[in-house]
Amino acid sequence: MERGKLEPIEVICAKCRYTKIVYLPIEDLPLCPKCNTRMSISELLDEGKSY
């Protein structure tokens, strides 16, 4: 899979640990809605998982 397209990514805030799933290019990480800190990638969700 080619990186840079819209991908499902789980992002997490380093300060308050708020997590959410976003669909966007990896270079464009969002700000945390609670503390306005740049969020970081917690997990790439492009591989299927079964629990």
KEPAMI-26484 format. One record per residue (C-alpha): residue in one letter; x, y, z. Coordinates in Angstrom, 3 decimals. Layout:
# KEPAMI-26484
marnu type:A | east:X | north:Y | up:Z
...
This chain:
# KEPAMI-26484
marnu type:M | east:0.000 | north:0.000 | up:0.000
marnu type:E | east:1.329 | north:3.421 | up:-0.907
marnu type:R | east:1.766 | north:5.823 | up:2.011
marnu type:G | east:0.475 | north:9.382 | up:1.751
marnu type:K | east:-3.125 | north:8.630 | up:0.788
marnu type:L | east:-5.981 | north:8.969 | up:3.236
marnu type:E | east:-5.433 | north:6.226 | up:5.774
marnu type:P | east:-7.114 | north:5.226 | up:9.038
marnu type:I | east:-4.769 | north:6.191 | up:11.861
marnu type:E | east:-5.267 | north:6.027 | up:15.622
marnu type:V | east:-3.752 | north:9.175 | up:17.127
marnu type:I | east:-3.082 | north:9.903 | up:20.796
marnu type:C | east:-2.358 | north:13.057 | up:22.779
marnu type:A | east:0.905 | north:12.837 | up:24.723
marnu type:K | east:-0.428 | north:15.086 | up:27.510
marnu type:C | east:-3.953 | north:13.910 | up:28.304
marnu type:R | east:-3.940 | north:10.497 | up:26.506
marnu type:Y | east:-7.053 | north:11.382 | up:24.448
marnu type:T | east:-7.272 | north:9.016 | up:21.464
marnu type:K | east:-9.285 | north:9.056 | up:18.270
marnu type:I | east:-9.283 | north:7.529 | up:14.807
marnu type:V | east:-8.806 | north:9.880 | up:11.871
marnu type:Y | east:-8.587 | north:9.402 | up:8.114
marnu type:L | east:-5.836 | north:11.605 | up:6.732
marnu type:P | east:-2.310 | north:11.653 | up:5.322
marnu type:I | east:0.291 | north:10.757 | up:7.955
marnu type:E | east:2.008 | north:14.149 | up:7.581
marnu type:D | east:-1.160 | north:16.006 | up:8.666
marnu type:L | east:-1.687 | north:15.052 | up:12.323
marnu type:P | east:-4.482 | north:16.882 | up:14.191
marnu type:L | east:-4.415 | north:18.924 | up:17.388
marnu type:C | east:-5.962 | north:17.466 | up:20.547
marnu type:P | east:-9.435 | north:18.962 | up:21.092
marnu type:K | east:-8.929 | north:18.933 | up:24.884
marnu type:C | east:-5.461 | north:20.484 | up:25.384
marnu type:N | east:-4.532 | north:21.770 | up:21.886
marnu type:T | east:-1.315 | north:19.709 | up:21.673
marnu type:R | east:-0.185 | north:18.091 | up:18.417
marnu type:M | east:-1.265 | north:14.453 | up:18.543
marnu type:S | east:1.043 | north:11.582 | up:17.619
marnu type:I | east:0.420 | north:8.270 | up:15.875
marnu type:S | east:-0.551 | north:5.484 | up:18.228
marnu type:E | east:-1.284 | north:2.854 | up:15.598
marnu type:L | east:-1.666 | north:2.531 | up:11.842
marnu type:L | east:-4.963 | north:0.805 | up:11.156
marnu type:D | east:-4.349 | north:-0.422 | up:7.625
marnu type:E | east:-3.961 | north:-4.090 | up:8.577
marnu type:G | east:-6.946 | north:-6.221 | up:9.463
marnu type:K | east:-7.125 | north:-7.519 | up:13.020
marnu type:S | east:-9.342 | north:-10.136 | up:14.531
marnu type:Y | east:-9.915 | north:-10.417 | up:18.257
